[in-house]
Amino acid sequence: MDNKLNYDKKYYRNKRREKEIPLSGALAKYVGTSYGHILQWEKKENHPMQRDKIERYVAYIEAYPEEPLETNINV
């Protein structure tokens, strides 16, 4: 069974950066790994990451809003 996903790693890294999604915090927690692991996986062609973690990484980036949510600081 082929465990590779059909995705463009550079595309999702760039999309994450365009949306200003930090590796630490919610993304790493949602994926279930450390920000360092995601960083190495993004940068290195052959750095392994489990298929379910890749699927969560892609899903998080796709679901993240294009524009940051506005907060009302005058409450």
PDB file with one MODEL, atoms N, CA, C and O in Angstrom:
MODEL        1
ATOM      1  N   MET A   1       0.844  -1.202   0.000  1.00  0.00           N
ATOM      2  CA  MET A   1       0.000   0.000   0.000  1.00  0.00           C
ATOM      3  C   MET A   1       0.875   1.246   0.000  1.00  0.00           C
ATOM      4  O   MET A   1       1.810   1.363   0.792  1.00  0.00           O
ATOM      5  N   ASP A   2       0.564   2.157  -0.882  1.00  0.00           N
ATOM      6  CA  ASP A   2       1.316   3.397  -0.975  1.00  0.00           C
ATOM      7  C   ASP A   2       0.852   4.345   0.124  1.00  0.00           C
ATOM      8  O   ASP A   2      -0.327   4.692   0.195  1.00  0.00           O
ATOM      9  N   ASN A   3       1.780   4.761   0.980  1.00  0.00           N
ATOM     10  CA  ASN A   3       1.441   5.615   2.121  1.00  0.00           C
ATOM     11  C   ASN A   3       1.646   7.094   1.793  1.00  0.00           C
ATOM     12  O   ASN A   3       1.508   7.938   2.678  1.00  0.00           O
ATOM     13  N   LYS A   4       1.974   7.430   0.536  1.00  0.00           N
ATOM     14  CA  LYS A   4       2.193   8.820   0.166  1.00  0.00           C
ATOM     15  C   LYS A   4       0.872   9.490  -0.200  1.00  0.00           C
ATOM     16  O   LYS A   4      -0.021   8.875  -0.783  1.00  0.00           O
ATOM     17  N   LEU A   5       0.778  10.741   0.153  1.00  0.00           N
ATOM     18  CA  LEU A   5      -0.395  11.537  -0.223  1.00  0.00           C
ATOM     19  C   LEU A   5      -0.044  12.352  -1.464  1.00  0.00           C
ATOM     20  O   LEU A   5       1.114  12.713  -1.671  1.00  0.00           O
ATOM     21  N   ASN A   6      -1.029  12.634  -2.269  1.00  0.00           N
ATOM     22  CA  ASN A   6      -0.819  13.513  -3.408  1.00  0.00           C
ATOM     23  C   ASN A   6      -1.069  14.943  -2.943  1.00  0.00           C
ATOM     24  O   ASN A   6      -2.216  15.375  -2.827  1.00  0.00           O
ATOM     25  N   TYR A   7      -0.011  15.657  -2.683  1.00  0.00           N
ATOM     26  CA  TYR A   7      -0.097  17.037  -2.215  1.00  0.00           C
ATOM     27  C   TYR A   7       1.163  17.744  -2.637  1.00  0.00           C
ATOM     28  O   TYR A   7       2.160  17.104  -2.970  1.00  0.00           O
ATOM     29  N   ASP A   8       1.128  19.042  -2.626  1.00  0.00           N
ATOM     30  CA  ASP A   8       2.292  19.860  -2.932  1.00  0.00           C
ATOM     31  C   ASP A   8       2.742  20.492  -1.619  1.00  0.00           C
ATOM     32  O   ASP A   8       2.143  21.457  -1.143  1.00  0.00           O
ATOM     33  N   LYS A   9       3.794  19.942  -1.048  1.00  0.00           N
ATOM     34  CA  LYS A   9       4.283  20.389   0.261  1.00  0.00           C
ATOM     35  C   LYS A   9       4.610  21.885   0.239  1.00  0.00           C
ATOM     36  O   LYS A   9       4.286  22.598   1.189  1.00  0.00           O
ATOM     37  N   LYS A  10       5.244  22.366  -0.825  1.00  0.00           N
ATOM     38  CA  LYS A  10       5.601  23.786  -0.931  1.00  0.00           C
ATOM     39  C   LYS A  10       4.338  24.655  -0.975  1.00  0.00           C
ATOM     40  O   LYS A  10       4.298  25.738  -0.390  1.00  0.00           O
ATOM     41  N   TYR A  11       3.310  24.167  -1.677  1.00  0.00           N
ATOM     42  CA  TYR A  11       2.057  24.914  -1.767  1.00  0.00           C
ATOM     43  C   TYR A  11       1.469  25.130  -0.380  1.00  0.00           C
ATOM     44  O   TYR A  11       1.079  26.247  -0.037  1.00  0.00           O
ATOM     45  N   TYR A  12       1.401  24.065   0.424  1.00  0.00           N
ATOM     46  CA  TYR A  12       0.798  24.193   1.753  1.00  0.00           C
ATOM     47  C   TYR A  12       1.675  24.988   2.705  1.00  0.00           C
ATOM     48  O   TYR A  12       1.156  25.700   3.565  1.00  0.00           O
ATOM     49  N   ARG A  13       2.976  24.886   2.576  1.00  0.00           N
ATOM     50  CA  ARG A  13       3.858  25.719   3.399  1.00  0.00           C
ATOM     51  C   ARG A  13       3.637  27.197   3.062  1.00  0.00           C
ATOM     52  O   ARG A  13       3.522  28.037   3.955  1.00  0.00           O
ATOM     53  N   ASN A  14       3.578  27.501   1.764  1.00  0.00           N
ATOM     54  CA  ASN A  14       3.345  28.894   1.362  1.00  0.00           C
ATOM     55  C   ASN A  14       1.962  29.379   1.778  1.00  0.00           C
ATOM     56  O   ASN A  14       1.809  30.521   2.209  1.00  0.00           O
ATOM     57  N   LYS A  15       0.971  28.534   1.653  1.00  0.00           N
ATOM     58  CA  LYS A  15      -0.394  28.906   2.058  1.00  0.00           C
ATOM     59  C   LYS A  15      -0.442  29.166   3.562  1.00  0.00           C
ATOM     60  O   LYS A  15      -1.093  30.111   4.007  1.00  0.00           O
ATOM     61  N   ARG A  16       0.247  28.328   4.349  1.00  0.00           N
ATOM     62  CA  ARG A  16       0.307  28.523   5.797  1.00  0.00           C
ATOM     63  C   ARG A  16       0.948  29.865   6.115  1.00  0.00           C
ATOM     64  O   ARG A  16       0.474  30.597   6.983  1.00  0.00           O
ATOM     65  N   ARG A  17       2.016  30.182   5.415  1.00  0.00           N
ATOM     66  CA  ARG A  17       2.720  31.443   5.656  1.00  0.00           C
ATOM     67  C   ARG A  17       1.886  32.647   5.211  1.00  0.00           C
ATOM     68  O   ARG A  17       1.871  33.672   5.891  1.00  0.00           O
ATOM     69  N   GLU A  18       1.190  32.529   4.070  1.00  0.00           N
ATOM     70  CA  GLU A  18       0.326  33.616   3.601  1.00  0.00           C
ATOM     71  C   GLU A  18      -0.788  33.903   4.598  1.00  0.00           C
ATOM     72  O   GLU A  18      -1.150  35.059   4.816  1.00  0.00           O
ATOM     73  N   LYS A  19      -1.327  32.856   5.200  1.00  0.00           N
ATOM     74  CA  LYS A  19      -2.403  33.019   6.187  1.00  0.00           C
ATOM     75  C   LYS A  19      -1.856  33.357   7.566  1.00  0.00           C
ATOM     76  O   LYS A  19      -2.614  33.547   8.517  1.00  0.00           O
ATOM     77  N   GLU A  20      -0.522  33.431   7.667  1.00  0.00           N
ATOM     78  CA  GLU A  20       0.165  33.764   8.916  1.00  0.00           C
ATOM     79  C   GLU A  20      -0.193  32.792  10.038  1.00  0.00           C
ATOM     80  O   GLU A  20      -0.463  33.197  11.169  1.00  0.00           O
ATOM     81  N   ILE A  21      -0.188  31.506   9.704  1.00  0.00           N
ATOM     82  CA  ILE A  21      -0.461  30.461  10.686  1.00  0.00           C
ATOM     83  C   ILE A  21       0.872  30.053  11.309  1.00  0.00           C
ATOM     84  O   ILE A  21       1.740  29.523  10.615  1.00  0.00           O
ATOM     85  N   PRO A  22       1.044  30.292  12.612  1.00  0.00           N
ATOM     86  CA  PRO A  22       2.298  29.880  13.251  1.00  0.00           C
ATOM     87  C   PRO A  22       2.344  28.360  13.416  1.00  0.00           C
ATOM     88  O   PRO A  22       1.314  27.709  13.592  1.00  0.00           O
ATOM     89  N   LEU A  23       3.558  27.810  13.354  1.00  0.00           N
ATOM     90  CA  LEU A  23       3.729  26.365  13.552  1.00  0.00           C
ATOM     91  C   LEU A  23       3.424  25.953  14.977  1.00  0.00           C
ATOM     92  O   LEU A  23       2.854  24.890  15.222  1.00  0.00           O
ATOM     93  N   SER A  24       3.808  26.802  15.911  1.00  0.00           N
ATOM     94  CA  SER A  24       3.560  26.471  17.313  1.00  0.00           C
ATOM     95  C   SER A  24       2.114  26.787  17.666  1.00  0.00           C
ATOM     96  O   SER A  24       1.428  27.498  16.932  1.00  0.00           O
ATOM     97  N   GLY A  25       1.674  26.272  18.752  1.00  0.00           N
ATOM     98  CA  GLY A  25       0.323  26.563  19.207  1.00  0.00           C
ATOM     99  C   GLY A  25      -0.708  25.646  18.607  1.00  0.00           C
ATOM    100  O   GLY A  25      -0.545  24.426  18.607  1.00  0.00           O
ATOM    101  N   ALA A  26      -1.785  26.240  18.087  1.00  0.00           N
ATOM    102  CA  ALA A  26      -2.954  25.478  17.655  1.00  0.00           C
ATOM    103  C   ALA A  26      -2.656  24.493  16.527  1.00  0.00           C
ATOM    104  O   ALA A  26      -3.181  23.380  16.535  1.00  0.00           O
ATOM    105  N   LEU A  27      -1.825  24.877  15.560  1.00  0.00           N
ATOM    106  CA  LEU A  27      -1.531  23.973  14.447  1.00  0.00           C
ATOM    107  C   LEU A  27      -0.812  22.723  14.941  1.00  0.00           C
ATOM    108  O   LEU A  27      -1.236  21.608  14.637  1.00  0.00           O
ATOM    109  N   ALA A  28       0.254  22.891  15.689  1.00  0.00           N
ATOM    110  CA  ALA A  28       1.005  21.739  16.201  1.00  0.00           C
ATOM    111  C   ALA A  28       0.127  20.871  17.091  1.00  0.00           C
ATOM    112  O   ALA A  28       0.199  19.643  17.034  1.00  0.00           O
ATOM    113  N   LYS A  29      -0.697  21.503  17.909  1.00  0.00           N
ATOM    114  CA  LYS A  29      -1.596  20.747  18.788  1.00  0.00           C
ATOM    115  C   LYS A  29      -2.622  19.963  17.972  1.00  0.00           C
ATOM    116  O   LYS A  29      -2.888  18.797  18.265  1.00  0.00           O
ATOM    117  N   TYR A  30      -3.194  20.592  16.959  1.00  0.00           N
ATOM    118  CA  TYR A  30      -4.193  19.932  16.119  1.00  0.00           C
ATOM    119  C   TYR A  30      -3.582  18.752  15.355  1.00  0.00           C
ATOM    120  O   TYR A  30      -4.187  17.685  15.248  1.00  0.00           O
ATOM    121  N   VAL A  31      -2.385  18.962  14.832  1.00  0.00           N
ATOM    122  CA  VAL A  31      -1.709  17.905  14.078  1.00  0.00           C
ATOM    123  C   VAL A  31      -1.276  16.776  15.004  1.00  0.00           C
ATOM    124  O   VAL A  31      -1.258  15.611  14.607  1.00  0.00           O
ATOM    125  N   GLY A  32      -0.928  17.125  16.238  1.00  0.00           N
ATOM    126  CA  GLY A  32      -0.516  16.116  17.211  1.00  0.00           C
ATOM    127  C   GLY A  32       0.971  15.877  17.220  1.00  0.00           C
ATOM    128  O   GLY A  32       1.429  14.761  17.463  1.00  0.00           O
ATOM    129  N   THR A  33       1.731  16.929  16.954  1.00  0.00           N
ATOM    130  CA  THR A  33       3.191  16.821  16.957  1.00  0.00           C
ATOM    131  C   THR A  33       3.780  18.171  17.342  1.00  0.00           C
ATOM    132  O   THR A  33       3.042  19.130  17.571  1.00  0.00           O
ATOM    133  N   SER A  34       5.084  18.249  17.412  1.00  0.00           N
ATOM    134  CA  SER A  34       5.742  19.499  17.792  1.00  0.00           C
ATOM    135  C   SER A  34       5.915  20.413  16.578  1.00  0.00           C
ATOM    136  O   SER A  34       5.881  19.961  15.434  1.00  0.00           O
ATOM    137  N   TYR A  35       6.098  21.691  16.847  1.00  0.00           N
ATOM    138  CA  TYR A  35       6.320  22.617  15.747  1.00  0.00           C
ATOM    139  C   TYR A  35       7.625  22.298  15.037  1.00  0.00           C
ATOM    140  O   TYR A  35       7.737  22.492  13.827  1.00  0.00           O
ATOM    141  N   GLY A  36       8.620  21.808  15.784  1.00  0.00           N
ATOM    142  CA  GLY A  36       9.901  21.437  15.191  1.00  0.00           C
ATOM    143  C   GLY A  36       9.765  20.305  14.185  1.00  0.00           C
ATOM    144  O   GLY A  36      10.425  20.297  13.146  1.00  0.00           O
ATOM    145  N   HIS A  37       8.903  19.353  14.506  1.00  0.00           N
ATOM    146  CA  HIS A  37       8.683  18.240  13.582  1.00  0.00           C
ATOM    147  C   HIS A  37       8.024  18.731  12.300  1.00  0.00           C
ATOM    148  O   HIS A  37       8.414  18.326  11.205  1.00  0.00           O
ATOM    149  N   ILE A  38       7.032  19.599  12.431  1.00  0.00           N
ATOM    150  CA  ILE A  38       6.363  20.148  11.247  1.00  0.00           C
ATOM    151  C   ILE A  38       7.349  20.965  10.422  1.00  0.00           C
ATOM    152  O   ILE A  38       7.365  20.868   9.195  1.00  0.00           O
ATOM    153  N   LEU A  39       8.172  21.769  11.093  1.00  0.00           N
ATOM    154  CA  LEU A  39       9.156  22.592  10.398  1.00  0.00           C
ATOM    155  C   LEU A  39      10.118  21.727   9.590  1.00  0.00           C
ATOM    156  O   LEU A  39      10.382  22.014   8.422  1.00  0.00           O
ATOM    157  N   GLN A  40      10.642  20.671  10.207  1.00  0.00           N
ATOM    158  CA  GLN A  40      11.560  19.780   9.500  1.00  0.00           C
ATOM    159  C   GLN A  40      10.857  19.093   8.330  1.00  0.00           C
ATOM    160  O   GLN A  40      11.437  18.947   7.254  1.00  0.00           O
ATOM    161  N   TRP A  41       9.630  18.679   8.537  1.00  0.00           N
ATOM    162  CA  TRP A  41       8.865  18.018   7.482  1.00  0.00           C
ATOM    163  C   TRP A  41       8.625  18.965   6.309  1.00  0.00           C
ATOM    164  O   TRP A  41       8.723  18.560   5.151  1.00  0.00           O
ATOM    165  N   GLU A  42       8.310  20.235   6.611  1.00  0.00           N
ATOM    166  CA  GLU A  42       8.085  21.218   5.547  1.00  0.00           C
ATOM    167  C   GLU A  42       9.360  21.477   4.737  1.00  0.00           C
ATOM    168  O   GLU A  42       9.307  21.616   3.515  1.00  0.00           O
ATOM    169  N   LYS A  43      10.480  21.538   5.413  1.00  0.00           N
ATOM    170  CA  LYS A  43      11.730  21.938   4.761  1.00  0.00           C
ATOM    171  C   LYS A  43      12.466  20.800   4.063  1.00  0.00           C
ATOM    172  O   LYS A  43      13.092  21.013   3.025  1.00  0.00           O
ATOM    173  N   LYS A  44      12.398  19.605   4.617  1.00  0.00           N
ATOM    174  CA  LYS A  44      13.184  18.499   4.086  1.00  0.00           C
ATOM    175  C   LYS A  44      12.310  17.561   3.263  1.00  0.00           C
ATOM    176  O   LYS A  44      11.258  17.113   3.718  1.00  0.00           O
ATOM    177  N   GLU A  45      12.753  17.279   2.070  1.00  0.00           N
ATOM    178  CA  GLU A  45      11.979  16.454   1.140  1.00  0.00           C
ATOM    179  C   GLU A  45      11.669  15.075   1.702  1.00  0.00           C
ATOM    180  O   GLU A  45      10.554  14.582   1.529  1.00  0.00           O
ATOM    181  N   ASN A  46      12.618  14.445   2.364  1.00  0.00           N
ATOM    182  CA  ASN A  46      12.435  13.068   2.822  1.00  0.00           C
ATOM    183  C   ASN A  46      12.188  12.937   4.321  1.00  0.00           C
ATOM    184  O   ASN A  46      12.296  11.837   4.862  1.00  0.00           O
ATOM    185  N   HIS A  47      11.863  14.025   5.000  1.00  0.00           N
ATOM    186  CA  HIS A  47      11.581  13.948   6.440  1.00  0.00           C
ATOM    187  C   HIS A  47      10.201  13.317   6.627  1.00  0.00           C
ATOM    188  O   HIS A  47       9.216  13.815   6.082  1.00  0.00           O
ATOM    189  N   PRO A  48      10.122  12.227   7.392  1.00  0.00           N
ATOM    190  CA  PRO A  48       8.841  11.517   7.503  1.00  0.00           C
ATOM    191  C   PRO A  48       7.860  12.183   8.461  1.00  0.00           C
ATOM    192  O   PRO A  48       8.244  12.797   9.457  1.00  0.00           O
ATOM    193  N   MET A  49       6.599  12.042   8.127  1.00  0.00           N
ATOM    194  CA  MET A  49       5.519  12.394   9.038  1.00  0.00           C
ATOM    195  C   MET A  49       4.370  11.441   8.713  1.00  0.00           C
ATOM    196  O   MET A  49       4.117  11.136   7.548  1.00  0.00           O
ATOM    197  N   GLN A  50       3.690  10.981   9.737  1.00  0.00           N
ATOM    198  CA  GLN A  50       2.614  10.022   9.547  1.00  0.00           C
ATOM    199  C   GLN A  50       1.501  10.602   8.697  1.00  0.00           C
ATOM    200  O   GLN A  50       1.212  11.797   8.746  1.00  0.00           O
ATOM    201  N   ARG A  51       0.880   9.725   7.913  1.00  0.00           N
ATOM    202  CA  ARG A  51      -0.182  10.129   6.990  1.00  0.00           C
ATOM    203  C   ARG A  51      -1.313  10.875   7.694  1.00  0.00           C
ATOM    204  O   ARG A  51      -1.788  11.887   7.178  1.00  0.00           O
ATOM    205  N   ASP A  52      -1.753  10.401   8.858  1.00  0.00           N
ATOM    206  CA  ASP A  52      -2.851  11.076   9.554  1.00  0.00           C
ATOM    207  C   ASP A  52      -2.450  12.474  10.000  1.00  0.00           C
ATOM    208  O   ASP A  52      -3.290  13.373  10.035  1.00  0.00           O
ATOM    209  N   LYS A  53      -1.194  12.671  10.338  1.00  0.00           N
ATOM    210  CA  LYS A  53      -0.723  14.000  10.734  1.00  0.00           C
ATOM    211  C   LYS A  53      -0.673  14.938   9.520  1.00  0.00           C
ATOM    212  O   LYS A  53      -1.001  16.119   9.630  1.00  0.00           O
ATOM    213  N   ILE A  54      -0.263  14.408   8.376  1.00  0.00           N
ATOM    214  CA  ILE A  54      -0.256  15.208   7.151  1.00  0.00           C
ATOM    215  C   ILE A  54      -1.676  15.615   6.781  1.00  0.00           C
ATOM    216  O   ILE A  54      -1.923  16.759   6.400  1.00  0.00           O
ATOM    217  N   GLU A  55      -2.598  14.682   6.895  1.00  0.00           N
ATOM    218  CA  GLU A  55      -3.998  14.993   6.586  1.00  0.00           C
ATOM    219  C   GLU A  55      -4.541  16.074   7.507  1.00  0.00           C
ATOM    220  O   GLU A  55      -5.277  16.952   7.054  1.00  0.00           O
ATOM    221  N   ARG A  56      -4.195  16.030   8.793  1.00  0.00           N
ATOM    222  CA  ARG A  56      -4.649  17.066   9.739  1.00  0.00           C
ATOM    223  C   ARG A  56      -3.983  18.406   9.440  1.00  0.00           C
ATOM    224  O   ARG A  56      -4.624  19.452   9.540  1.00  0.00           O
ATOM    225  N   TYR A  57      -2.700  18.382   9.075  1.00  0.00           N
ATOM    226  CA  TYR A  57      -1.957  19.590   8.704  1.00  0.00           C
ATOM    227  C   TYR A  57      -2.652  20.287   7.522  1.00  0.00           C
ATOM    228  O   TYR A  57      -2.914  21.489   7.567  1.00  0.00           O
ATOM    229  N   VAL A  58      -2.944  19.520   6.477  1.00  0.00           N
ATOM    230  CA  VAL A  58      -3.602  20.068   5.286  1.00  0.00           C
ATOM    231  C   VAL A  58      -4.998  20.579   5.633  1.00  0.00           C
ATOM    232  O   VAL A  58      -5.377  21.669   5.205  1.00  0.00           O
ATOM    233  N   ALA A  59      -5.764  19.813   6.398  1.00  0.00           N
ATOM    234  CA  ALA A  59      -7.126  20.206   6.764  1.00  0.00           C
ATOM    235  C   ALA A  59      -7.126  21.504   7.574  1.00  0.00           C
ATOM    236  O   ALA A  59      -7.971  22.372   7.354  1.00  0.00           O
ATOM    237  N   TYR A  60      -6.190  21.640   8.501  1.00  0.00           N
ATOM    238  CA  TYR A  60      -6.114  22.846   9.332  1.00  0.00           C
ATOM    239  C   TYR A  60      -5.844  24.070   8.460  1.00  0.00           C
ATOM    240  O   TYR A  60      -6.493  25.105   8.614  1.00  0.00           O
ATOM    241  N   ILE A  61      -4.895  23.948   7.554  1.00  0.00           N
ATOM    242  CA  ILE A  61      -4.545  25.080   6.690  1.00  0.00           C
ATOM    243  C   ILE A  61      -5.710  25.440   5.773  1.00  0.00           C
ATOM    244  O   ILE A  61      -6.009  26.619   5.583  1.00  0.00           O
ATOM    245  N   GLU A  62      -6.360  24.443   5.210  1.00  0.00           N
ATOM    246  CA  GLU A  62      -7.506  24.705   4.324  1.00  0.00           C
ATOM    247  C   GLU A  62      -8.655  25.373   5.074  1.00  0.00           C
ATOM    248  O   GLU A  62      -9.324  26.249   4.524  1.00  0.00           O
ATOM    249  N   ALA A  63      -8.891  24.973   6.315  1.00  0.00           N
ATOM    250  CA  ALA A  63     -10.023  25.494   7.083  1.00  0.00           C
ATOM    251  C   ALA A  63      -9.736  26.843   7.728  1.00  0.00           C
ATOM    252  O   ALA A  63     -10.664  27.543   8.133  1.00  0.00           O
ATOM    253  N   TYR A  64      -8.484  27.211   7.827  1.00  0.00           N
ATOM    254  CA  TYR A  64      -8.111  28.467   8.486  1.00  0.00           C
ATOM    255  C   TYR A  64      -8.642  29.640   7.670  1.00  0.00           C
ATOM    256  O   TYR A  64      -8.556  29.624   6.443  1.00  0.00           O
ATOM    257  N   PRO A  65      -9.192  30.661   8.336  1.00  0.00           N
ATOM    258  CA  PRO A  65      -9.748  31.795   7.584  1.00  0.00           C
ATOM    259  C   PRO A  65      -8.678  32.544   6.796  1.00  0.00           C
ATOM    260  O   PRO A  65      -7.527  32.650   7.221  1.00  0.00           O
ATOM    261  N   GLU A  66      -9.082  33.054   5.649  1.00  0.00           N
ATOM    262  CA  GLU A  66      -8.163  33.839   4.813  1.00  0.00           C
ATOM    263  C   GLU A  66      -7.751  35.129   5.508  1.00  0.00           C
ATOM    264  O   GLU A  66      -6.597  35.550   5.432  1.00  0.00           O
ATOM    265  N   GLU A  67      -8.692  35.734   6.170  1.00  0.00           N
ATOM    266  CA  GLU A  67      -8.436  36.979   6.899  1.00  0.00           C
ATOM    267  C   GLU A  67      -8.460  36.680   8.393  1.00  0.00           C
ATOM    268  O   GLU A  67      -9.300  35.909   8.857  1.00  0.00           O
ATOM    269  N   PRO A  68      -7.552  37.279   9.143  1.00  0.00           N
ATOM    270  CA  PRO A  68      -7.617  37.066  10.602  1.00  0.00           C
ATOM    271  C   PRO A  68      -8.950  37.518  11.154  1.00  0.00           C
ATOM    272  O   PRO A  68      -9.526  38.504  10.694  1.00  0.00           O
ATOM    273  N   LEU A  69      -9.435  36.789  12.143  1.00  0.00           N
ATOM    274  CA  LEU A  69     -10.691  37.163  12.773  1.00  0.00           C
ATOM    275  C   LEU A  69     -10.531  38.470  13.517  1.00  0.00           C
ATOM    276  O   LEU A  69      -9.535  38.689  14.206  1.00  0.00           O
ATOM    277  N   GLU A  70     -11.523  39.341  13.372  1.00  0.00           N
ATOM    278  CA  GLU A  70     -11.488  40.617  14.084  1.00  0.00           C
ATOM    279  C   GLU A  70     -11.939  40.401  15.506  1.00  0.00           C
ATOM    280  O   GLU A  70     -12.861  39.627  15.765  1.00  0.00           O
ATOM    281  N   THR A  71     -11.298  41.077  16.419  1.00  0.00           N
ATOM    282  CA  THR A  71     -11.717  41.017  17.808  1.00  0.00           C
ATOM    283  C   THR A  71     -12.157  42.398  18.248  1.00  0.00           C
ATOM    284  O   THR A  71     -11.561  43.404  17.862  1.00  0.00           O
ATOM    285  N   ASN A  72     -13.186  42.440  19.045  1.00  0.00           N
ATOM    286  CA  ASN A  72     -13.687  43.707  19.540  1.00  0.00           C
ATOM    287  C   ASN A  72     -12.980  44.037  20.838  1.00  0.00           C
ATOM    288  O   ASN A  72     -13.266  43.445  21.878  1.00  0.00           O
ATOM    289  N   ILE A  73     -12.053  44.986  20.775  1.00  0.00           N
ATOM    290  CA  ILE A  73     -11.294  45.318  21.988  1.00  0.00           C
ATOM    291  C   ILE A  73     -11.992  46.396  22.804  1.00  0.00           C
ATOM    292  O   ILE A  73     -11.507  46.763  23.875  1.00  0.00           O
ATOM    293  N   ASN A  74     -13.116  46.911  22.324  1.00  0.00           N
ATOM    294  CA  ASN A  74     -13.843  47.954  23.042  1.00  0.00           C
ATOM    295  C   ASN A  74     -15.010  47.388  23.834  1.00  0.00           C
ATOM    296  O   ASN A  74     -16.048  48.037  23.962  1.00  0.00           O
ATOM    297  N   VAL A  75     -14.851  46.204  24.355  1.00  0.00           N
ATOM    298  CA  VAL A  75     -15.953  45.581  25.111  1.00  0.00           C
ATOM    299  C   VAL A  75     -15.925  46.044  26.523  1.00  0.00           C
ATOM    300  O   VAL A  75     -16.767  45.637  27.323  1.00  0.00           O
TER     301      VAL A  75
ENDMDL
END
